Amino acid sequence: MTPWLEPADLPPDAVEVGKVVDAWGIKGWVKVHAFSPDPQALFSAKRWFLLPPESGPKFFATTSLVRVQQAREHSGTVVASFHELTDRSQAETLKSARIFIPRSSFPTPDLDEFYWVDLIGHQVGNLRGEQLGEVVGLMDNGAHPILRVASPAGAEPRT
């Protein structure tokens, strides 16, 4: 249905960083909802991998690669153009597409900084040396970030 999209394999270090919200303008640009308040990873990556939305209409069926021509902030959101898109109707077919980029494409953080995704898989312990489990994900509830920690196998539930 979208012959201009190039099928591709998702890289093993791919991280979901946003989703396409809608078409933007008439020249094939898209409006993106970035999952980070600082979308530098989106700006630094020259290739984005798109997956169809988890629900709703799907205009493409497989992982697709798009080459970023330009990505920038505009009125509190991110807008982007791709070499493959030339008009609004093509951009509209990407609505709700999930955006992934390789972790290796992220900008290098400063010495005292890290990316949330880098915490996944690390062990969590308390000040008494007790192992609480492994970080399996993170989320932001608006007030503060929350670590999702899986308890070690056979561990007693904590209250």
N, C-alpha and C positions, 0 to 999 in steps of 0.2 A: 504493500500500500504506500510505502514511502521509499521509492527507489533511490533517493538522494542520501539516505542514511546508510552508512557503512557498517555491516555487521562486525562485531569484535568480541573477543573474550575479555571478561572482566579481569583486571590484574589481581594477583593474589593479595596485594596490599591495598586494595581499593577501600575507600572510606566514603560513606554517604555524607555529602556536605550540603545538600539542598534539593529543591525541586523547582521545576518550571511552573510558574503560576499562570502565565498567559502570554500571548503575543504582545509585543510592544512596538508601536509605530507601524509603518507600511513596508519597511525594507527587510523584513525577516528577523528582526530582533526579538528576544524573549525577555520577559520579566521573571526574575528568580527570587525565591524565598531562601536565603542562606540560613543554615542552622546555627551559624556562629555570629555573634555580634560584630566580629572583626573578620570579614570575608577574604582575607589576604590569600588563603589557599585557593579560592576560586580565581583570584586575579593572577596568581603565579602559574597556574596550570594552563598549558597550551592545548591540551586534549582533555575533553570530558567524556565520560562513559555514561550513556543514558540507558536506564532500564524503564520498561513500561510501568505505569502506575500500578499499585497493588490492587486497586479496585477501580471500577468505572470503565469507560470506553478505552480501548487500547488501539491506537493507530499504527503501532509497530509491535512486533512480537518478541524480538530478541534484543540482547545487549547491543547497543550501537555506539559508534565512536563519532564525535563531532570535533572538528578543529576550531578552536576559539580564535576569532579574528580580533575581537575587542570585548573586554568585560570591564565595567566600571560602576561606581555608585551613582544613583540618581534618585533624588527625593526619598532617601531612607531605604532604598531597596537596591538590588543589583540588576543591571540590564546587560545583555550580552548579544553579540552577533557571531555567527559561525560562517566559515567559508562555504559550507554546504547549503545554507539557506539564503534565498534571494527575495522572498516575498512573505507577506503576512500569512497567507493561507498555509504555507509550509510551517511557519512558526506555530500556528494554531494546533497543528497535529502533535506538537510536543507538550501540550498542556498536561500537567500533573506528572510528567516524566521525572523520575528520580535521578539525581546527579551524583555520580561517583567520580573521585579522582584518586590516583595512586598516592599513598602516604609519602612516597619518595618525591612527589611534586610539591609538597608543602614547603613554605619558606622555613629556613633554619631558625629555630627559636633562640632567644638569648640564653645565656647560661642559667639564669634564674627563672626561666619559663619552660613550659611543656605543653603538649597538646593532650587533651582529655583522652583521645584514642590511645595514647602511649601508656595510660594507666591500666588498660584492659589486660588481664592476665597476671597482674601483679598480686602478691599475697598481702593481706591486711592483718595487722596485729595490733594489740593494745599496748599500753605502757607496762603491763605486767608480763609481757612476752607471750600472751595467749594468741594463738592463731585464730582469726575470726573468719577467714575464708579468702576467696579470690574475687577481684574486681571483674565483673562480667558486663558492666555497662555503666553509663552515666546519664543523668538527665538534669534538666534545669527547670525548677518549678516556678521561676520568676523571682523568688526571694533569695534563693541560693542553689548551688549545684548539689546534687545528691548522688553518692556512689551506690551502685547496685552491687552487692556483695553476696556471692553464693557461699553458703556454709560448707566446711569440709565434709566429706562423706562420713556418715555415722556420728556427726556432731549433735549434741543436745541443743534443742532450740533455746535461744537467749531471750530474756525479757528485759 
